[in-house]
Amino acid sequence: MLEEIISEFDKFSRALRRRDREAFQAMMNRARTHASAASYNARATPTESLIVSILLEHEKEIEELKARK
């Protein structure tokens, strides 16, 4: 299901500049790492699960940057 949502962004991804496309694809790849956890939330839509997965990865990066200070 997550892959279907991600594939809906294929045209969007192709329209991005190379640097942005690479960042977008990296973001989607990080979201994929939470696909199994997302399947446990039956009430969330696949899009909501994708967004939460992306937010989680961003939060982890923020925490890592804070720890480097």
Secondary structure, DSSP 8 states (H G I E B T S, - for coil): -HHHHHHTTHHHHHHS-HHHHHHHHHHHHHHHTTHHHHTT-TTS-HHHHHHHHHHHHHHHHHHHHHHH-
